[in-house]
Amino acid sequence: MTPAPSSRSMLPTYLQVAPLTVVLTFFFIIPVGLVVLVSFFRYQMLVGIVPDFTLKNYVDLLTNPTTWTLYRSTLKFTLIVLAITFVLGFWIAYFLVFHVRNLLTAIGLFLVCTVPFWTSNIIRMISWRPVLGKEGLINTALLNSGAIDRPIEWLLYSDFSVIVAYVHLFTLFMIVPIFNSMARIDKSLLEAAVDAGATRWGVIWNVVLPLSKTGIALGALFVVTLVMGDFFVVTVMSGGLSGSATSGIFNDLQFLNYPRAAANAVILLIIVLLIAASIFRLVDVRKELVR
Amino acid sequence: MKKTGGLLNGMVTRRSVLKGGAAVAGVTAVTGFPTVWAQNLKDVTLMHTGMSYSTLPDIARQATEDLGFKVEMSVVDHPGLLNRLVQDPKSLDIADLEIWQSKVAVPQGALQGIEIAKIKNWGELTPLYTEGTFGGKEASRQGDSPFEYIYREGMDTNGFASGVTEWANFCPGVYNADTLGIRPDLVGREISSWADLISADFKGKTAIQNIPTNGIMDAMMACEAAGLLTYVDKGNPTQDELTATIAKLIELKKDGHFRALWSTFDESVNLMASGEVVIQSMWSPAVTSVKAQGVKCVYQPLKEGYRGWGNGLGMLAHLEGLKRDAAYEYLNWYNSGWVGGFIAKQGYYSSNPASAMAALSENERGFFYEGKAATADITSPTGEKTNSAGEVRDGGSYEERFSKVAVWNNLPDEAEFLYAKWNEFNAA
């Protein structure tokens, strides 16, 4: 920023940033500051927090194998879901942008993608149970057709069902930004590529994919933060058998262990920020957005 | 405050609550309320806060109708209640606590002593709470039995008295004896022991509750019954005992023994009703709920006995004056019949069995309390049929059930260790 010539001419600038600064201060900086502060407090059994300065919460967490197990499990889910939602999101967006000739149809189909979002998160998730259960649709169909003689158990209350629910819930967050990026691609670029002798795959690889990377980065960011911050889907869909980093936080809250939950939240925040930073290193989203 | 209190108390004494309550038999056994005649009483609102199974809007509706002031219900989960009691006690007036939760609430000074003289029907309340006996015999002391925590020395002494005193930490609430729920049509053999919860016969078809203090009890009952482990006192396990029990649970989990771990009432209902599991930890209203869906489900009595639990209604420390008078009114009303009749239908028992029985029809009384075969269909509180004529309640009569409580839900000394271990089980 250029140095201010006088305080008077700076006033409008300060006023302009003031609303956002106030909002961010009250709803972001202060809460996160409190979480960091509490993470150094001491925990007294079932009473809660005692002001103090101790590193015990962090030491406890980092030396506890349970924490590592939970983070491993979360990271596993994140990577798998990221891969699946990317493949789905990319091809759905590609289809909508480049294959549907009529704009109205494209918008109509795009809206169809949002239909599941007309009901609540919980309903979308719970509704998988009658489909995947032992006496569910799939098992009943397979049993009746004679394809299997015993219900397939890993369909529900397993890592599989957790991933199904995540993909169902989060694919749209991948479709929207990629769709947005692709829609900005000048169609004449594709024609030029074809004229220059590129194959269909060559066009996708050399033209569409690089020009969509802003959308991919944003979509990936959505999916990563959503999966890493989730404990509800993983608890419900695994029948409580799998955990996530956030479910570790939830378990601590169950026993009013706010300090350790806060420490865990800080660790999770740092990890998510690192992932976000590395995504933004790969793609300069700001530059791409003003393109 | 004292002046108003004195005046109102005089009025309470003149109008005998008991006489009113006892004189009327039948469904509307509640009369004689309200006994506090203050013009501004109708402006009082009591916030009753507790867990989903006992904090029922129907009770608030009936109380508001009978008492002339407003009673509201606010549902929280187990940690949520402790959280509110410790961090935000002014947000509730009546705490519907489990006995073990009083071990946190009382030393914290969250509750005030309840003057027993002001609870008119105290003498009628079950000796399980007031004397620690049942059917003339001493009730089990393994775990946190209600009697050990109900009394305190005085109004502001935030501790537990060793014997009977004039002051209570809480007024007895609902209670029950828990066991395993089974699908009799799917288990394929007779179920008679807690050991069946971890029997290889039901691999992949069982679930255990994911509430550490309760889940560990079910696990210990099962491990002991199966002869795998022994415990000095299941009501207060040692670190070694907890480590061994959780190790067994983790081994079972890795082996795919548990189909799920459930944390809420509705999850246990869904698991059972959909046939995902055939034997699991269960709460009585969940069994009722499964049956109300037309699915066969039995709350199976087991030879090792039941896991008992109880709730108490505590008065928050901040209550005073008119609001405190209203709270006493409410506590008196709570054990005067209507609530007892209502909760009986979801499988719980009232601390005042006589008034609860008076609030039930003859058929219901016979079925729920006396161990008799139903003479007509039995329905849930919401009106769905749960049992047909001719059926007998699982576990028999009230006396038979409570004489077999082996251990009470509790908060062990090693609770923090238990929570850490339970997290390992969860993450395994």
HADDOCK unambig.tbl for C-alpha pairs under 7 A between the chains (distance, minus, plus):
assign (segid A and resid 45 and name CA) (segid B and resid 416 and name CA) 6.70 0.50 0.50
assign (segid A and resid 46 and name CA) (segid B and resid 104 and name CA) 6.87 0.50 0.50
assign (segid A and resid 47 and name CA) (segid B and resid 86 and name CA) 6.76 0.50 0.50
assign (segid A and resid 66 and name CA) (segid B and resid 424 and name CA) 5.64 0.50 0.50
assign (segid A and resid 66 and name CA) (segid B and resid 427 and name CA) 6.20 0.50 0.50
assign (segid A and resid 69 and name CA) (segid B and resid 427 and name CA) 6.58 0.50 0.50
assign (segid A and resid 70 and name CA) (segid B and resid 427 and name CA) 6.14 0.50 0.50
assign (segid A and resid 134 and name CA) (segid B and resid 276 and name CA) 6.10 0.50 0.50
assign (segid A and resid 135 and name CA) (segid B and resid 274 and name CA) 6.83 0.50 0.50
assign (segid A and resid 157 and name CA) (segid B and resid 260 and name CA) 6.69 0.50 0.50
assign (segid A and resid 239 and name CA) (segid B and resid 260 and name CA) 4.45 0.50 0.50
assign (segid A and resid 239 and name CA) (segid B and resid 261 and name CA) 5.68 0.50 0.50
assign (segid A and resid 239 and name CA) (segid B and resid 262 and name CA) 6.65 0.50 0.50
assign (segid A and resid 240 and name CA) (segid B and resid 260 and name CA) 5.91 0.50 0.50
assign (segid A and resid 240 and name CA) (segid B and resid 261 and name CA) 4.88 0.50 0.50
assign (segid A and resid 240 and name CA) (segid B and resid 262 and name CA) 6.41 0.50 0.50
assign (segid A and resid 241 and name CA) (segid B and resid 260 and name CA) 6.07 0.50 0.50
assign (segid A and resid 241 and name CA) (segid B and resid 261 and name CA) 6.34 0.50 0.50
assign (segid A and resid 241 and name CA) (segid B and resid 426 and name CA) 6.51 0.50 0.50
assign (segid A and resid 242 and name CA) (segid B and resid 426 and name CA) 6.99 0.50 0.50
assign (segid A and resid 242 and name CA) (segid B and resid 427 and name CA) 6.33 0.50 0.50
assign (segid A and resid 243 and name CA) (segid B and resid 426 and name CA) 6.75 0.50 0.50
assign (segid A and resid 243 and name CA) (segid B and resid 427 and name CA) 5.54 0.50 0.50
assign (segid A and resid 254 and name CA) (segid B and resid 79 and name CA) 5.06 0.50 0.50
assign (segid A and resid 255 and name CA) (segid B and resid 79 and name CA) 6.16 0.50 0.50
assign (segid A and resid 256 and name CA) (segid B and resid 79 and name CA) 6.97 0.50 0.50
assign (segid A and resid 256 and name CA) (segid B and resid 83 and name CA) 6.71 0.50 0.50
